């Protein structure tokens, strides 16, 4: 499966980067992040969530039917039948998301709960859902938020110009040739 070149708005859109850095600076006021601070990184968390929507770690989920079922569109599923769920296609569908191909952290309510599979009616499923959902999803979000918070607090970053950024997949979505950045201290 080949993917279009990633739309790296967060890196290319200096206003989104500035907004995330402003939030980090306002919340932390120069100190190291603490667990209690995570809830106040609303925009930054939505940036991570939106990145997971556009580039879900596992682009496809496979599930085996335990009981006969009928899916929307009158698709019959027999016991033992494997079903492939394209997380990537759901997350990029214009029937599911307005402006589906754009990175828009504000699409998720900043004052509402952190988006997950149940509060988005299974439109957002980077960690799957139900009893087979990733048991590490909350830790992964916490880890990503803390790491990005520290990074934004201490560093500026920009894409190295004129690089060919393309995506590919095996079990996960990843860049074909890497993603090179210029870093500088803030």
PyMOL CGO cylinders between C-alpha atoms (Angstrom):
from pymol import cmd
from pymol.cgo import CYLINDER

trace = [
    CYLINDER, 0.00, 0.00, 0.00, 1.47, 3.36, -0.96, 0.3, 1, 1, 1, 1, 1, 1,
    CYLINDER, 1.47, 3.36, -0.96, 0.41, 6.63, 0.61, 0.3, 1, 1, 1, 1, 1, 1,
    CYLINDER, 0.41, 6.63, 0.61, 0.44, 10.19, -0.66, 0.3, 1, 1, 1, 1, 1, 1,
    CYLINDER, 0.44, 10.19, -0.66, 3.17, 12.49, 0.60, 0.3, 1, 1, 1, 1, 1, 1,
    CYLINDER, 3.17, 12.49, 0.60, 2.34, 13.58, 4.13, 0.3, 1, 1, 1, 1, 1, 1,
    CYLINDER, 2.34, 13.58, 4.13, 0.85, 17.00, 4.63, 0.3, 1, 1, 1, 1, 1, 1,
    CYLINDER, 0.85, 17.00, 4.63, 3.08, 18.29, 7.39, 0.3, 1, 1, 1, 1, 1, 1,
    CYLINDER, 3.08, 18.29, 7.39, 1.03, 21.34, 8.39, 0.3, 1, 1, 1, 1, 1, 1,
    CYLINDER, 1.03, 21.34, 8.39, 2.19, 21.31, 12.01, 0.3, 1, 1, 1, 1, 1, 1,
    CYLINDER, 2.19, 21.31, 12.01, 5.80, 21.74, 10.93, 0.3, 1, 1, 1, 1, 1, 1,
    CYLINDER, 5.80, 21.74, 10.93, 5.05, 23.97, 7.96, 0.3, 1, 1, 1, 1, 1, 1,
    CYLINDER, 5.05, 23.97, 7.96, 2.33, 26.09, 9.57, 0.3, 1, 1, 1, 1, 1, 1,
    CYLINDER, 2.33, 26.09, 9.57, 4.24, 28.42, 11.85, 0.3, 1, 1, 1, 1, 1, 1,
    CYLINDER, 4.24, 28.42, 11.85, 1.00, 29.58, 13.51, 0.3, 1, 1, 1, 1, 1, 1,
    CYLINDER, 1.00, 29.58, 13.51, 0.16, 26.03, 14.68, 0.3, 1, 1, 1, 1, 1, 1,
    CYLINDER, 0.16, 26.03, 14.68, 3.70, 25.55, 15.95, 0.3, 1, 1, 1, 1, 1, 1,
    CYLINDER, 3.70, 25.55, 15.95, 3.64, 28.95, 17.66, 0.3, 1, 1, 1, 1, 1, 1,
    CYLINDER, 3.64, 28.95, 17.66, 0.27, 28.12, 19.26, 0.3, 1, 1, 1, 1, 1, 1,
    CYLINDER, 0.27, 28.12, 19.26, 1.58, 24.81, 20.61, 0.3, 1, 1, 1, 1, 1, 1,
    CYLINDER, 1.58, 24.81, 20.61, 4.76, 26.46, 21.93, 0.3, 1, 1, 1, 1, 1, 1,
    CYLINDER, 4.76, 26.46, 21.93, 2.74, 29.29, 23.49, 0.3, 1, 1, 1, 1, 1, 1,
    CYLINDER, 2.74, 29.29, 23.49, 0.55, 26.74, 25.27, 0.3, 1, 1, 1, 1, 1, 1,
    CYLINDER, 0.55, 26.74, 25.27, 3.60, 24.86, 26.58, 0.3, 1, 1, 1, 1, 1, 1,
    CYLINDER, 3.60, 24.86, 26.58, 5.20, 28.11, 27.77, 0.3, 1, 1, 1, 1, 1, 1,
    CYLINDER, 5.20, 28.11, 27.77, 1.98, 29.33, 29.42, 0.3, 1, 1, 1, 1, 1, 1,
    CYLINDER, 1.98, 29.33, 29.42, 1.29, 26.04, 31.21, 0.3, 1, 1, 1, 1, 1, 1,
    CYLINDER, 1.29, 26.04, 31.21, 4.85, 25.28, 32.35, 0.3, 1, 1, 1, 1, 1, 1,
    CYLINDER, 4.85, 25.28, 32.35, 6.22, 28.80, 32.89, 0.3, 1, 1, 1, 1, 1, 1,
    CYLINDER, 6.22, 28.80, 32.89, 9.77, 27.50, 32.45, 0.3, 1, 1, 1, 1, 1, 1,
    CYLINDER, 9.77, 27.50, 32.45, 9.57, 24.47, 34.77, 0.3, 1, 1, 1, 1, 1, 1,
    CYLINDER, 9.57, 24.47, 34.77, 9.63, 20.77, 33.90, 0.3, 1, 1, 1, 1, 1, 1,
    CYLINDER, 9.63, 20.77, 33.90, 6.23, 19.22, 33.10, 0.3, 1, 1, 1, 1, 1, 1,
    CYLINDER, 6.23, 19.22, 33.10, 4.35, 17.36, 35.82, 0.3, 1, 1, 1, 1, 1, 1,
    CYLINDER, 4.35, 17.36, 35.82, 1.53, 14.86, 35.45, 0.3, 1, 1, 1, 1, 1, 1,
    CYLINDER, 1.53, 14.86, 35.45, -0.99, 17.51, 36.56, 0.3, 1, 1, 1, 1, 1, 1,
    CYLINDER, -0.99, 17.51, 36.56, 0.01, 19.70, 33.61, 0.3, 1, 1, 1, 1, 1, 1,
    CYLINDER, 0.01, 19.70, 33.61, -1.11, 17.21, 30.94, 0.3, 1, 1, 1, 1, 1, 1,
    CYLINDER, -1.11, 17.21, 30.94, -4.78, 18.20, 31.16, 0.3, 1, 1, 1, 1, 1, 1,
    CYLINDER, -4.78, 18.20, 31.16, -3.80, 21.81, 30.37, 0.3, 1, 1, 1, 1, 1, 1,
    CYLINDER, -3.80, 21.81, 30.37, -2.03, 20.89, 27.11, 0.3, 1, 1, 1, 1, 1, 1,
    CYLINDER, -2.03, 20.89, 27.11, -5.31, 20.83, 25.20, 0.3, 1, 1, 1, 1, 1, 1,
    CYLINDER, -5.31, 20.83, 25.20, -4.09, 22.13, 21.84, 0.3, 1, 1, 1, 1, 1, 1,
    CYLINDER, -4.09, 22.13, 21.84, -0.93, 20.02, 21.96, 0.3, 1, 1, 1, 1, 1, 1,
    CYLINDER, -0.93, 20.02, 21.96, -2.97, 16.91, 22.80, 0.3, 1, 1, 1, 1, 1, 1,
    CYLINDER, -2.97, 16.91, 22.80, -5.32, 17.64, 19.88, 0.3, 1, 1, 1, 1, 1, 1,
    CYLINDER, -5.32, 17.64, 19.88, -2.25, 17.98, 17.60, 0.3, 1, 1, 1, 1, 1, 1,
    CYLINDER, -2.25, 17.98, 17.60, -1.18, 14.48, 18.64, 0.3, 1, 1, 1, 1, 1, 1,
    CYLINDER, -1.18, 14.48, 18.64, -4.71, 13.13, 18.23, 0.3, 1, 1, 1, 1, 1, 1,
    CYLINDER, -4.71, 13.13, 18.23, -5.01, 14.70, 14.78, 0.3, 1, 1, 1, 1, 1, 1,
    CYLINDER, -5.01, 14.70, 14.78, -1.61, 13.26, 13.80, 0.3, 1, 1, 1, 1, 1, 1,
    CYLINDER, -1.61, 13.26, 13.80, -2.86, 9.83, 14.87, 0.3, 1, 1, 1, 1, 1, 1,
    CYLINDER, -2.86, 9.83, 14.87, -5.93, 10.35, 12.73, 0.3, 1, 1, 1, 1, 1, 1,
    CYLINDER, -5.93, 10.35, 12.73, -3.88, 11.17, 9.66, 0.3, 1, 1, 1, 1, 1, 1,
    CYLINDER, -3.88, 11.17, 9.66, -1.10, 8.64, 10.28, 0.3, 1, 1, 1, 1, 1, 1,
    CYLINDER, -1.10, 8.64, 10.28, -2.46, 5.78, 12.41, 0.3, 1, 1, 1, 1, 1, 1,
    CYLINDER, -2.46, 5.78, 12.41, 0.28, 3.45, 13.58, 0.3, 1, 1, 1, 1, 1, 1,
    CYLINDER, 0.28, 3.45, 13.58, -1.51, 0.38, 12.28, 0.3, 1, 1, 1, 1, 1, 1,
    CYLINDER, -1.51, 0.38, 12.28, -3.19, 1.30, 8.98, 0.3, 1, 1, 1, 1, 1, 1,
    CYLINDER, -3.19, 1.30, 8.98, -5.28, -1.89, 8.91, 0.3, 1, 1, 1, 1, 1, 1,
    CYLINDER, -5.28, -1.89, 8.91, -6.89, -4.00, 11.63, 0.3, 1, 1, 1, 1, 1, 1,
    CYLINDER, -6.89, -4.00, 11.63, -7.91, -7.62, 11.11, 0.3, 1, 1, 1, 1, 1, 1,
    CYLINDER, -7.91, -7.62, 11.11, -10.70, -9.19, 13.16, 0.3, 1, 1, 1, 1, 1, 1,
    CYLINDER, -10.70, -9.19, 13.16, -12.23, -12.67, 12.98, 0.3, 1, 1, 1, 1, 1, 1,
    CYLINDER, -12.23, -12.67, 12.98, -16.01, -12.95, 13.38, 0.3, 1, 1, 1, 1, 1, 1,
    CYLINDER, -16.01, -12.95, 13.38, -17.04, -14.96, 16.43, 0.3, 1, 1, 1, 1, 1, 1,
    CYLINDER, -17.04, -14.96, 16.43, -20.73, -14.92, 15.54, 0.3, 1, 1, 1, 1, 1, 1,
    CYLINDER, -20.73, -14.92, 15.54, -22.64, -14.39, 12.29, 0.3, 1, 1, 1, 1, 1, 1,
    CYLINDER, -22.64, -14.39, 12.29, -23.35, -10.75, 11.68, 0.3, 1, 1, 1, 1, 1, 1,
    CYLINDER, -23.35, -10.75, 11.68, -24.54, -8.27, 9.10, 0.3, 1, 1, 1, 1, 1, 1,
    CYLINDER, -24.54, -8.27, 9.10, -22.56, -5.09, 8.51, 0.3, 1, 1, 1, 1, 1, 1,
    CYLINDER, -22.56, -5.09, 8.51, -23.96, -1.83, 7.18, 0.3, 1, 1, 1, 1, 1, 1,
    CYLINDER, -23.96, -1.83, 7.18, -24.76, -2.15, 3.50, 0.3, 1, 1, 1, 1, 1, 1,
    CYLINDER, -24.76, -2.15, 3.50, -26.22, -5.66, 4.06, 0.3, 1, 1, 1, 1, 1, 1,
    CYLINDER, -26.22, -5.66, 4.06, -22.80, -7.36, 4.04, 0.3, 1, 1, 1, 1, 1, 1,
    CYLINDER, -22.80, -7.36, 4.04, -23.14, -10.81, 5.60, 0.3, 1, 1, 1, 1, 1, 1,
    CYLINDER, -23.14, -10.81, 5.60, -20.30, -12.04, 7.83, 0.3, 1, 1, 1, 1, 1, 1,
    CYLINDER, -20.30, -12.04, 7.83, -19.98, -15.73, 8.65, 0.3, 1, 1, 1, 1, 1, 1,
    CYLINDER, -19.98, -15.73, 8.65, -18.44, -17.22, 11.78, 0.3, 1, 1, 1, 1, 1, 1,
    CYLINDER, -18.44, -17.22, 11.78, -14.67, -17.49, 11.35, 0.3, 1, 1, 1, 1, 1, 1,
    CYLINDER, -14.67, -17.49, 11.35, -14.54, -14.96, 8.52, 0.3, 1, 1, 1, 1, 1, 1,
    CYLINDER, -14.54, -14.96, 8.52, -11.70, -12.44, 8.71, 0.3, 1, 1, 1, 1, 1, 1,
    CYLINDER, -11.70, -12.44, 8.71, -12.64, -8.79, 8.35, 0.3, 1, 1, 1, 1, 1, 1,
    CYLINDER, -12.64, -8.79, 8.35, -10.12, -6.13, 7.42, 0.3, 1, 1, 1, 1, 1, 1,
    CYLINDER, -10.12, -6.13, 7.42, -10.78, -2.66, 8.80, 0.3, 1, 1, 1, 1, 1, 1,
    CYLINDER, -10.78, -2.66, 8.80, -8.87, 0.10, 7.04, 0.3, 1, 1, 1, 1, 1, 1,
    CYLINDER, -8.87, 0.10, 7.04, -8.15, 2.61, 9.77, 0.3, 1, 1, 1, 1, 1, 1,
    CYLINDER, -8.15, 2.61, 9.77, -6.29, 4.74, 7.25, 0.3, 1, 1, 1, 1, 1, 1,
    CYLINDER, -6.29, 4.74, 7.25, -9.29, 4.91, 4.90, 0.3, 1, 1, 1, 1, 1, 1,
    CYLINDER, -9.29, 4.91, 4.90, -11.75, 5.65, 7.72, 0.3, 1, 1, 1, 1, 1, 1,
    CYLINDER, -11.75, 5.65, 7.72, -9.49, 8.41, 9.03, 0.3, 1, 1, 1, 1, 1, 1,
    CYLINDER, -9.49, 8.41, 9.03, -9.12, 9.92, 5.55, 0.3, 1, 1, 1, 1, 1, 1,
    CYLINDER, -9.12, 9.92, 5.55, -12.73, 9.57, 4.40, 0.3, 1, 1, 1, 1, 1, 1,
    CYLINDER, -12.73, 9.57, 4.40, -14.51, 12.77, 3.42, 0.3, 1, 1, 1, 1, 1, 1,
    CYLINDER, -14.51, 12.77, 3.42, -17.76, 10.94, 4.27, 0.3, 1, 1, 1, 1, 1, 1,
    CYLINDER, -17.76, 10.94, 4.27, -16.56, 10.68, 7.86, 0.3, 1, 1, 1, 1, 1, 1,
    CYLINDER, -16.56, 10.68, 7.86, -14.46, 13.85, 8.35, 0.3, 1, 1, 1, 1, 1, 1,
    CYLINDER, -14.46, 13.85, 8.35, -14.83, 17.39, 7.05, 0.3, 1, 1, 1, 1, 1, 1,
    CYLINDER, -14.83, 17.39, 7.05, -11.61, 18.46, 5.31, 0.3, 1, 1, 1, 1, 1, 1,
    CYLINDER, -11.61, 18.46, 5.31, -10.33, 14.93, 5.90, 0.3, 1, 1, 1, 1, 1, 1,
    CYLINDER, -10.33, 14.93, 5.90, -6.89, 15.43, 4.37, 0.3, 1, 1, 1, 1, 1, 1,
    CYLINDER, -6.89, 15.43, 4.37, -6.02, 18.48, 6.46, 0.3, 1, 1, 1, 1, 1, 1,
    CYLINDER, -6.02, 18.48, 6.46, -4.33, 18.54, 9.84, 0.3, 1, 1, 1, 1, 1, 1,
    CYLINDER, -4.33, 18.54, 9.84, -6.85, 20.47, 11.95, 0.3, 1, 1, 1, 1, 1, 1,
    CYLINDER, -6.85, 20.47, 11.95, -6.32, 19.99, 15.69, 0.3, 1, 1, 1, 1, 1, 1,
    CYLINDER, -6.32, 19.99, 15.69, -9.27, 22.32, 16.34, 0.3, 1, 1, 1, 1, 1, 1,
    CYLINDER, -9.27, 22.32, 16.34, -11.66, 19.82, 14.74, 0.3, 1, 1, 1, 1, 1, 1,
    CYLINDER, -11.66, 19.82, 14.74, -11.79, 18.24, 18.22, 0.3, 1, 1, 1, 1, 1, 1,
    CYLINDER, -11.79, 18.24, 18.22, -13.43, 20.22, 21.02, 0.3, 1, 1, 1, 1, 1, 1,
    CYLINDER, -13.43, 20.22, 21.02, -10.66, 21.70, 23.17, 0.3, 1, 1, 1, 1, 1, 1,
    CYLINDER, -10.66, 21.70, 23.17, -12.87, 21.62, 26.26, 0.3, 1, 1, 1, 1, 1, 1,
    CYLINDER, -12.87, 21.62, 26.26, -14.36, 18.19, 25.64, 0.3, 1, 1, 1, 1, 1, 1,
    CYLINDER, -14.36, 18.19, 25.64, -12.89, 14.82, 26.51, 0.3, 1, 1, 1, 1, 1, 1,
    CYLINDER, -12.89, 14.82, 26.51, -9.79, 13.58, 24.71, 0.3, 1, 1, 1, 1, 1, 1,
    CYLINDER, -9.79, 13.58, 24.71, -11.11, 11.92, 21.53, 0.3, 1, 1, 1, 1, 1, 1,
    CYLINDER, -11.11, 11.92, 21.53, -11.24, 8.13, 21.52, 0.3, 1, 1, 1, 1, 1, 1,
    CYLINDER, -11.24, 8.13, 21.52, -13.17, 5.44, 19.71, 0.3, 1, 1, 1, 1, 1, 1,
    CYLINDER, -13.17, 5.44, 19.71, -16.34, 5.64, 21.82, 0.3, 1, 1, 1, 1, 1, 1,
    CYLINDER, -16.34, 5.64, 21.82, -16.81, 9.42, 21.99, 0.3, 1, 1, 1, 1, 1, 1,
    CYLINDER, -16.81, 9.42, 21.99, -16.24, 9.70, 18.21, 0.3, 1, 1, 1, 1, 1, 1,
    CYLINDER, -16.24, 9.70, 18.21, -18.65, 6.85, 17.40, 0.3, 1, 1, 1, 1, 1, 1,
    CYLINDER, -18.65, 6.85, 17.40, -15.69, 4.74, 16.18, 0.3, 1, 1, 1, 1, 1, 1,
    CYLINDER, -15.69, 4.74, 16.18, -14.64, 7.32, 13.57, 0.3, 1, 1, 1, 1, 1, 1,
    CYLINDER, -14.64, 7.32, 13.57, -11.28, 7.75, 15.37, 0.3, 1, 1, 1, 1, 1, 1,
    CYLINDER, -11.28, 7.75, 15.37, -9.70, 4.35, 15.98, 0.3, 1, 1, 1, 1, 1, 1,
    CYLINDER, -9.70, 4.35, 15.98, -5.89, 4.57, 15.94, 0.3, 1, 1, 1, 1, 1, 1,
    CYLINDER, -5.89, 4.57, 15.94, -5.80, 2.17, 18.90, 0.3, 1, 1, 1, 1, 1, 1,
    CYLINDER, -5.80, 2.17, 18.90, -8.72, 0.01, 17.67, 0.3, 1, 1, 1, 1, 1, 1,
    CYLINDER, -8.72, 0.01, 17.67, -11.73, -0.32, 19.97, 0.3, 1, 1, 1, 1, 1, 1,
    CYLINDER, -11.73, -0.32, 19.97, -13.70, -2.69, 22.13, 0.3, 1, 1, 1, 1, 1, 1,
    CYLINDER, -13.70, -2.69, 22.13, -12.17, -5.68, 23.91, 0.3, 1, 1, 1, 1, 1, 1,
    CYLINDER, -12.17, -5.68, 23.91, -9.25, -5.90, 21.43, 0.3, 1, 1, 1, 1, 1, 1,
    CYLINDER, -9.25, -5.90, 21.43, -8.26, -2.25, 21.87, 0.3, 1, 1, 1, 1, 1, 1,
    CYLINDER, -8.26, -2.25, 21.87, -4.60, -1.49, 22.56, 0.3, 1, 1, 1, 1, 1, 1,
    CYLINDER, -4.60, -1.49, 22.56, -4.10, -1.72, 26.31, 0.3, 1, 1, 1, 1, 1, 1,
    CYLINDER, -4.10, -1.72, 26.31, -1.32, 0.86, 26.14, 0.3, 1, 1, 1, 1, 1, 1,
    CYLINDER, -1.32, 0.86, 26.14, -3.29, 3.66, 24.47, 0.3, 1, 1, 1, 1, 1, 1,
    CYLINDER, -3.29, 3.66, 24.47, -3.43, 5.95, 27.51, 0.3, 1, 1, 1, 1, 1, 1,
    CYLINDER, -3.43, 5.95, 27.51, 0.27, 5.45, 28.23, 0.3, 1, 1, 1, 1, 1, 1,
    CYLINDER, 0.27, 5.45, 28.23, 1.14, 6.10, 24.58, 0.3, 1, 1, 1, 1, 1, 1,
    CYLINDER, 1.14, 6.10, 24.58, -0.79, 9.39, 24.61, 0.3, 1, 1, 1, 1, 1, 1,
    CYLINDER, -0.79, 9.39, 24.61, 0.79, 10.41, 27.91, 0.3, 1, 1, 1, 1, 1, 1,
    CYLINDER, 0.79, 10.41, 27.91, 4.27, 9.55, 26.66, 0.3, 1, 1, 1, 1, 1, 1,
    CYLINDER, 4.27, 9.55, 26.66, 3.76, 11.43, 23.38, 0.3, 1, 1, 1, 1, 1, 1,
    CYLINDER, 3.76, 11.43, 23.38, 2.38, 14.49, 25.17, 0.3, 1, 1, 1, 1, 1, 1,
    CYLINDER, 2.38, 14.49, 25.17, 5.24, 14.65, 27.68, 0.3, 1, 1, 1, 1, 1, 1,
    CYLINDER, 5.24, 14.65, 27.68, 7.91, 14.09, 25.01, 0.3, 1, 1, 1, 1, 1, 1,
    CYLINDER, 7.91, 14.09, 25.01, 6.46, 16.70, 22.65, 0.3, 1, 1, 1, 1, 1, 1,
    CYLINDER, 6.46, 16.70, 22.65, 5.97, 19.14, 25.54, 0.3, 1, 1, 1, 1, 1, 1,
    CYLINDER, 5.97, 19.14, 25.54, 9.65, 18.90, 26.51, 0.3, 1, 1, 1, 1, 1, 1,
    CYLINDER, 9.65, 18.90, 26.51, 10.71, 19.12, 22.89, 0.3, 1, 1, 1, 1, 1, 1,
    CYLINDER, 10.71, 19.12, 22.89, 8.60, 22.23, 22.18, 0.3, 1, 1, 1, 1, 1, 1,
    CYLINDER, 8.60, 22.23, 22.18, 9.70, 23.85, 25.43, 0.3, 1, 1, 1, 1, 1, 1,
    CYLINDER, 9.70, 23.85, 25.43, 13.37, 23.55, 24.53, 0.3, 1, 1, 1, 1, 1, 1,
    CYLINDER, 13.37, 23.55, 24.53, 13.72, 23.35, 20.74, 0.3, 1, 1, 1, 1, 1, 1,
    CYLINDER, 13.72, 23.35, 20.74, 12.65, 24.94, 17.50, 0.3, 1, 1, 1, 1, 1, 1,
    CYLINDER, 12.65, 24.94, 17.50, 12.40, 22.67, 14.51, 0.3, 1, 1, 1, 1, 1, 1,
    CYLINDER, 12.40, 22.67, 14.51, 11.86, 23.02, 10.80, 0.3, 1, 1, 1, 1, 1, 1,
    CYLINDER, 11.86, 23.02, 10.80, 11.85, 20.64, 7.88, 0.3, 1, 1, 1, 1, 1, 1,
    CYLINDER, 11.85, 20.64, 7.88, 15.03, 20.37, 5.86, 0.3, 1, 1, 1, 1, 1, 1,
    CYLINDER, 15.03, 20.37, 5.86, 13.96, 21.89, 2.53, 0.3, 1, 1, 1, 1, 1, 1,
    CYLINDER, 13.96, 21.89, 2.53, 13.66, 20.03, -0.76, 0.3, 1, 1, 1, 1, 1, 1,
    CYLINDER, 13.66, 20.03, -0.76, 13.43, 16.53, 0.67, 0.3, 1, 1, 1, 1, 1, 1,
    CYLINDER, 13.43, 16.53, 0.67, 11.20, 13.90, -0.89, 0.3, 1, 1, 1, 1, 1, 1,
    CYLINDER, 11.20, 13.90, -0.89, 8.90, 12.80, 1.93, 0.3, 1, 1, 1, 1, 1, 1,
    CYLINDER, 8.90, 12.80, 1.93, 6.77, 9.80, 1.11, 0.3, 1, 1, 1, 1, 1, 1,
    CYLINDER, 6.77, 9.80, 1.11, 4.98, 7.22, 3.20, 0.3, 1, 1, 1, 1, 1, 1,
    CYLINDER, 4.98, 7.22, 3.20, 4.82, 3.47, 2.91, 0.3, 1, 1, 1, 1, 1, 1,
    CYLINDER, 4.82, 3.47, 2.91, 3.56, 0.63, 5.02, 0.3, 1, 1, 1, 1, 1, 1,
    CYLINDER, 3.56, 0.63, 5.02, 4.34, -2.82, 6.24, 0.3, 1, 1, 1, 1, 1, 1,
    CYLINDER, 4.34, -2.82, 6.24, 2.70, -3.52, 9.57, 0.3, 1, 1, 1, 1, 1, 1,
    CYLINDER, 2.70, -3.52, 9.57, 2.93, 0.23, 10.28, 0.3, 1, 1, 1, 1, 1, 1,
    CYLINDER, 2.93, 0.23, 10.28, 2.86, 3.49, 8.36, 0.3, 1, 1, 1, 1, 1, 1,
    CYLINDER, 2.86, 3.49, 8.36, 6.29, 5.09, 8.15, 0.3, 1, 1, 1, 1, 1, 1,
    CYLINDER, 6.29, 5.09, 8.15, 8.33, 7.39, 5.96, 0.3, 1, 1, 1, 1, 1, 1,
    CYLINDER, 8.33, 7.39, 5.96, 10.09, 5.76, 3.03, 0.3, 1, 1, 1, 1, 1, 1,
    CYLINDER, 10.09, 5.76, 3.03, 13.35, 7.69, 3.34, 0.3, 1, 1, 1, 1, 1, 1,
    CYLINDER, 13.35, 7.69, 3.34, 13.14, 9.32, 6.75, 0.3, 1, 1, 1, 1, 1, 1,
    CYLINDER, 13.14, 9.32, 6.75, 12.12, 12.81, 7.77, 0.3, 1, 1, 1, 1, 1, 1,
    CYLINDER, 12.12, 12.81, 7.77, 14.95, 15.28, 8.28, 0.3, 1, 1, 1, 1, 1, 1,
    CYLINDER, 14.95, 15.28, 8.28, 14.64, 18.33, 10.50, 0.3, 1, 1, 1, 1, 1, 1,
    CYLINDER, 14.64, 18.33, 10.50, 16.82, 21.27, 11.55, 0.3, 1, 1, 1, 1, 1, 1,
    CYLINDER, 16.82, 21.27, 11.55, 16.87, 21.75, 15.30, 0.3, 1, 1, 1, 1, 1, 1,
    CYLINDER, 16.87, 21.75, 15.30, 17.88, 24.81, 17.29, 0.3, 1, 1, 1, 1, 1, 1,
    CYLINDER, 17.88, 24.81, 17.29, 17.61, 25.75, 20.95, 0.3, 1, 1, 1, 1, 1, 1,
    CYLINDER, 17.61, 25.75, 20.95, 14.79, 28.09, 21.93, 0.3, 1, 1, 1, 1, 1, 1,
]
cmd.load_cgo(trace, "trace")
